[in-house]
């Protein structure tokens, strides 16, 4: 069964934090046109997509823990 990546297409265009980090794995895709970004993402292998998504999840987790609005602060 194939994986459904439709939840991640928004990441091709914007960072959930409003500004991406310099080392963001999705930065190069965001600098392309929408069509180019989608085509690039869809051409990635299953493993390549999962690597990008894991990098995003890690970044999100780190940045949420540093947020001024985090519950533990």
Backbone bond lengths (Angstrom), bond angles and torsions (degrees), N, CA, C in turn:
res aa  C-N    CA-C-N  psi(-1)  N-CA   C-N-CA  omega(-1)  CA-C   N-CA-C  phi
1 X - - - 1.455 - - 1.526 109.11 -
2 X 1.328 117.26 137.07 1.457 121.81 -179.98 1.512 111.91 -78.74
3 X 1.293 115.65 154.43 1.461 121.72 177.46 1.523 109.77 -83.02
4 X 1.318 116.41 148.02 1.465 121.98 176.89 1.525 108.11 -100.51
5 X 1.315 116.34 113.64 1.455 121.70 -178.01 1.521 112.87 -104.07
6 X 1.322 118.12 9.84 1.465 120.31 -175.20 1.525 112.46 -60.78
7 X 1.316 118.47 -25.78 1.462 120.95 178.34 1.524 112.55 -67.70
8 X 1.316 117.33 -15.89 1.456 121.42 -174.32 1.524 114.40 -103.11
9 X 1.305 118.38 -5.42 1.462 120.29 -177.28 1.524 112.41 -61.90
10 X 1.299 118.94 -32.70 1.463 121.54 178.15 1.516 112.49 -60.95
11 X 1.335 116.58 -29.17 1.462 120.80 179.20 1.518 112.13 -66.62
12 X 1.330 117.06 -20.53 1.459 120.51 179.43 1.525 111.19 -68.92
13 X 1.331 116.87 -18.33 1.461 121.27 -173.49 1.520 114.13 -114.01
14 X 1.327 117.70 -31.49 1.464 120.78 -176.44 1.518 111.46 -147.69
15 X 1.309 114.52 151.02 1.460 121.74 172.96 1.528 108.24 -86.56
16 X 1.336 118.50 136.69 1.469 120.06 177.86 1.533 113.68 -59.98
17 X 1.336 117.12 -21.88 1.459 120.74 179.02 1.517 112.94 -90.26
18 X 1.316 116.48 -1.23 1.454 120.28 177.91 1.517 113.95 91.81
19 X 1.310 117.07 -32.09 1.465 120.49 176.95 1.519 108.32 -138.75
20 X 1.310 114.44 125.69 1.458 119.15 -178.29 1.521 111.02 -78.99
21 X 1.305 115.61 155.67 1.450 121.10 175.12 1.526 109.27 -77.58
22 X 1.306 116.27 157.55 1.466 121.21 -179.37 1.526 110.65 -57.14
23 X 1.325 117.26 -38.40 1.455 121.76 -176.70 1.538 113.66 -89.55
24 X 1.308 117.99 13.74 1.461 121.45 -178.21 1.532 111.21 -57.48
25 X 1.317 116.31 130.46 1.465 122.16 -178.88 1.527 112.24 -67.89
26 X 1.322 117.16 -19.63 1.460 121.28 -177.53 1.531 112.77 -99.58
27 X 1.307 117.07 0.40 1.465 121.95 -174.38 1.528 112.41 -57.40
28 X 1.321 117.34 -46.18 1.469 120.42 -178.28 1.523 111.39 -62.46
29 X 1.322 116.78 -38.44 1.467 119.63 179.18 1.515 110.99 -66.47
30 X 1.316 116.98 -36.15 1.473 120.95 -179.06 1.522 112.56 -70.40
31 X 1.312 117.31 -16.52 1.458 121.19 179.48 1.534 111.59 -87.20
32 X 1.319 117.30 -6.21 1.457 122.05 179.88 1.525 109.81 -94.65
33 X 1.320 115.64 172.79 1.465 118.93 174.17 1.521 108.28 -69.44
34 X 1.319 116.63 163.06 1.461 120.93 179.94 1.535 111.01 -57.40
35 X 1.305 116.20 -45.18 1.462 120.35 -178.91 1.533 111.21 -63.05
36 X 1.332 116.39 -43.44 1.459 120.21 179.15 1.530 111.32 -64.18
37 X 1.329 117.15 -40.33 1.463 121.19 179.40 1.520 111.43 -63.12
38 X 1.314 115.98 -46.25 1.466 120.34 179.91 1.517 110.62 -64.27
39 X 1.325 117.38 -44.96 1.463 120.57 179.49 1.527 111.27 -61.71
40 X 1.324 116.11 -41.78 1.460 120.42 179.05 1.530 110.48 -62.30
41 X 1.338 116.13 -48.85 1.465 120.69 -178.86 1.521 111.06 -61.31
42 X 1.320 116.69 -43.09 1.465 120.21 -179.10 1.530 112.74 -68.59
43 X 1.324 116.90 -22.69 1.470 120.66 178.84 1.532 112.38 -83.45
44 X 1.320 117.30 -11.66 1.465 120.17 179.48 1.529 110.45 -68.19
45 X 1.303 115.36 151.82 1.461 120.09 175.40 1.526 109.31 -75.36
46 X 1.299 115.75 167.53 1.467 122.63 176.72 1.532 109.59 -54.07
47 X 1.321 116.52 -45.92 1.466 121.42 -178.16 1.526 110.89 -66.21
48 X 1.325 117.50 -44.18 1.466 120.68 179.39 1.525 111.89 -61.76
49 X 1.320 117.18 -41.03 1.470 120.10 177.37 1.512 110.70 -63.78
50 X 1.317 116.09 -44.20 1.463 119.63 -179.05 1.521 112.04 -64.83
51 X 1.330 117.91 -35.39 1.463 121.18 176.41 1.528 109.67 -62.57
52 X 1.336 117.40 -47.06 1.471 120.71 178.38 1.526 111.67 -59.87
53 X 1.312 116.36 -43.65 1.462 120.60 -178.48 1.526 110.81 -66.76
54 X 1.328 117.64 -40.53 1.466 120.37 177.18 1.523 110.73 -64.15
55 X 1.339 117.39 -40.15 1.463 120.65 176.90 1.524 110.19 -62.48
56 X 1.322 116.62 -41.41 1.465 120.74 178.14 1.528 110.30 -62.87
57 X 1.326 117.78 -47.30 1.462 121.01 -179.38 1.526 111.23 -60.41
58 X 1.318 116.77 -40.58 1.467 120.27 178.67 1.534 110.51 -63.73
59 X 1.330 116.09 -48.20 1.463 120.86 179.14 1.529 110.75 -58.90
60 X 1.312 116.04 -45.66 1.457 121.23 179.98 1.527 110.88 -59.50
61 X 1.319 116.11 -44.58 1.457 120.65 179.74 1.525 111.51 -62.57
62 X 1.312 116.92 -45.39 1.468 121.28 179.88 1.522 110.24 -63.65
63 X 1.310 116.84 -45.60 1.464 120.08 -177.40 1.522 112.09 -69.82
64 X 1.317 118.19 -34.19 1.468 120.36 176.79 1.525 110.31 -64.98
65 X 1.318 116.75 -38.58 1.463 120.23 -179.88 1.517 112.61 -70.42
66 X 1.325 118.26 -20.09 1.459 122.37 178.27 1.522 112.15 -95.79
67 X 1.325 116.90 -6.15 1.460 121.68 -176.11 1.528 110.73 -65.65
68 X 1.314 115.90 145.63 1.466 121.33 176.15 1.519 112.04 -65.41
69 X 1.329 116.13 -19.87 1.453 120.11 -175.20 1.517 112.23 -100.71
70 X 1.322 118.15 10.13 1.455 121.32 -178.92 1.530 108.64 -66.92
71 X 1.330 116.45 140.57 1.467 122.36 -174.52 1.525 113.52 -58.64
72 X 1.332 117.98 -34.49 1.463 120.42 -173.61 1.533 112.05 -79.44
73 X 1.300 118.81 -4.70 1.467 120.50 -177.68 1.498 112.04 -98.11
